[in-house]
């Protein structure tokens, strides 16, 4: 028994001390790295963009490239190492950037990946952000200030925000919702109520949500950007972020 213990201790020490040597190479996974796009988060911190990616057992290092969005892309290496996230602290407000991820195994580079768009901004997400899906919809029972955006790169990469809400409507009642926003420059928003067609919102419109059943209902709807009005020249890319106000104006008998 003592001999087995000694052998185990020696073997453990050998593996720990030689993890970067021949035995370490033997224990590495045999598959090459998988090419995958990074996750890019904008509008979380002023003039900063967070880029992250999943761990890849086949990669020794990760290499992240960045290029200002323009007709002819000029990439620079933003990061090289073993971390799984980077904060780009040089994201000037109003500028668009493209990021692409490569992976290194030995002396070989795999990738880089397709590009992902990030936006430098002095404006951050509204307090309701996270309501990008129906499952995370915000309850509309107060007056809220929110923002929404749409951006597109020269190459067609998009960054789009949508906001989901729900309103609780009593039986046989109608909720009236009002959205106001600055329409300067042809900005526009869409309203989509589940089960109905998408409609354009004119600032100050009363948007009706009707419950025709005999039970109280939670009715879900989405506010989204009219993308064609957010970009003046689609061929050159562009985009915008606008502020809007939304509130439950009244609940009436239709």
Secondary structure, 3 states (H helix, E strand, C coil): CHHHHHHHHHHHHHHHHCCCCHHHHHHCCCCCCCCCCCEEEEEEECCEEEEECCCCCCCCEEEEEEEECCCCCCCEEEEEECCCEEEECCCCCCCEEEEEEEEEECCEEECCCCCEEEECCCCCCCCCCCCCCHHHCEECCCEEEEEEEEEECCCCCEEECEEEEEEEECCCEEEEEEEEECCCCCCCEEEEECCCCCEEECCCCEEEEEECCCCCEEEEEEEEECHHHCCCCHHHCEEEEEEEEEEEEEEECC
